């Protein structure tokens, strides 16, 4: 009787140990499955969030022929059309906000916009301060511009006079790089039209602007200004830019779309529309 009871107790203990081991293995398996499933859900959620996103792109208000309002009150220009063509090619949705240069830069820096396209020259100072540029989409030079009746014909003629520039631009950098050598002063403005008027009114003897913008403004806008020969910088590319690495996908799509529209002829068609 005692032997039978002892055998029964041992059998019961052995069974309990086996059940305990089985339960532990089952819990480990479920945990692994749950972890794997959670990872898949996270990836799907991220993809869905990106797929349904409307990207906010900031730009200038008047930088003809790259962005401006035409006679039909439509916001148009090279930048506007290039962005539209790239978005169509890459299949993304965006909202273009015409804010003005300073406000556009501030919006991207503050995270209120995802990117900026506004004839922004790719330069090291901007890269150092957090701009992340696309491939260049247009090469432009900067030029000094004077009143139509001005006798200024060289940098030497600027000595003792004032030159108008737009804040934070390659034109401002070009002027500042020469002012000490040629003895002129610089006044900073926030937009191109105000800068042009300062020259037309005689407050400044010259202004500095991107050459294609100035040529288009004089030709189509009837501005009483002219571009002297030999007062031009070397060329530098414009780029689309983001300032947050989290928006890298937008930059990648811009680069891919830019390459495609250059290959299929749409890019050249846009340039010809505004520059010829």
Residue, then its C-alpha position, 0 to 999 in steps of 0.5 A: x500500500x505504501x509502495x503504491x502510494x509512493x508510486x502515485x505521488x511520483x507519477x503526479x509530480x512527473x506529470x506536473x513537471x512535464x506540463x510546466x515545461x510544455x507551458x513555458x515553451x508555448x509562452x516563448x513561441x507566442x511571444x516570438x510570434x507577437x513580436x514579429x507581427x508587431x514589426x510588420x504592423x509598424x512597417x505597414x503603418x509607416x508606409x500608409x502614412x507616407x503614401x497618404x501624405x500631402x507635402x507642403x512646399x514653400x516658395x517665393x512670391x515674385x522671382x520671375x520667371x521662376x515663380x510669379x503671378x501672371x496676367x490671369x492671376x495664376x501663380x506660374x513659373x519654371x519652379x512651379x512647372x518643374x515641381x508639378x511635372x516631378x510630382x506627376x511623374x513620381x505620383x505624390x501630392x503637394x501644397x505649394x505655398x507662396x510665402x516670400x523668400x525669408x518666410x519660406x526659409x523660416x517655414x521649412x526651418x520651423x517644420x511648417x513646410x517640408x521643402x523649399x523651391x525658390x531659385x535657391x542656389x546650392x552653396x556650402x554656407x547653406x549646407x553647413x547651416x542645415x539645408x539638404x539639397x537635391x541635384x541641381x535643376x538650373x545653372x544661373x549666374x548673378x549680375x549687377x543691374x543698373x538704371x537704364x540711363x546709368x553710366x556705370x559700366x564696370x565694378x570700378x564705377x561703383x566706388x563710393x556708391x550703394x548697391x541693393x541686394x536681396x537678403x540671403x541670396x547668392x546675389x548678396x554674397x556676390x556683392x559682399x565679396x566685391x564691396x571692399x575691393x571696389x569700395x561700395x556699400x550694400x543695402x539689404x531688401x527682403x524681395x526683388x521688386x523693392x530692390x529694383x525700385x531702389x535702383x530706379x528711384x536712384x537710392x542705389x546705383x545698382x542691384x544684384x540679381x540672378x541673370x535669368x530673373x533680371x533679363x526676364x523682368x526687364x524684357x517682360x516687366x518693362x523695368x527701366x533697368x539694364x545689365x552692363x557687360x562684364x559684371x557677372x559671376x560664375x554660374x552656380x546651380x539652383x536646388x530644391x531643399x529640405x531641412x529635416x532628414x525625415x523628409x528624405x523621401x521627398x528629396x529622393x522623389x524630386x531627384x528621381x522625377x527630375x532625372x525622368x523629366x530631363x530624359x523625356x523632354x518635359x524639362x526642356x519644354x518648361x525652360x523653353x516656355x519661359x526663357x525663349 
